[in-house]
Amino acid sequence: MLISCVICAKNAVLCNVLQVIPTKFLNNFKKRCVMKMNDQIQVIEKEQIKFLHFPHQEVLMNKKEKHTRCLDLKRAMSLGNLEHAKVKIIFADDKGPKKVETTVWGITEKSVILKQSTIIPLKRIISVN
């Protein structure tokens, strides 16, 4: 069994499973990788986002993750517009993963609009909670 969990220079975690392995073992391995990534996520204020640089590359690789992100963002926008509820958004700029707690006001084809016309490119959003 060969498994690699590589933390690249951008602090993003990439887990590759090169052979079929038991699900229980794989789930534990994924949890360790995600925990390692969570240790390195920088918490920022929404006002700092406008000073960040975002590469054009997509951070999510498979269609299911992208679809989940889209559904989560639509839910977050509804919560933001109807109840003014805040959500936690994990995204990546050119320096690594960041987390912000904010209200989602709108979604376009390419970006997410937060309060004060702050924009995060859709391709750079890792998760929404």
Buried (B, 14 or more C-beta within 10 A) or exposed (E): EEBEBEBEEBBBBEBEBEEEEEEEEBEEBBEEBEEEBEEEBEEBEBEEBEEBEBEEEEBBEEEEBBEBBBEBBEEBBEBBEEEEEBBEBBBBBEEBBBBBEBBBBBBEEEBBBBBEEBBBBBBBBBBBE
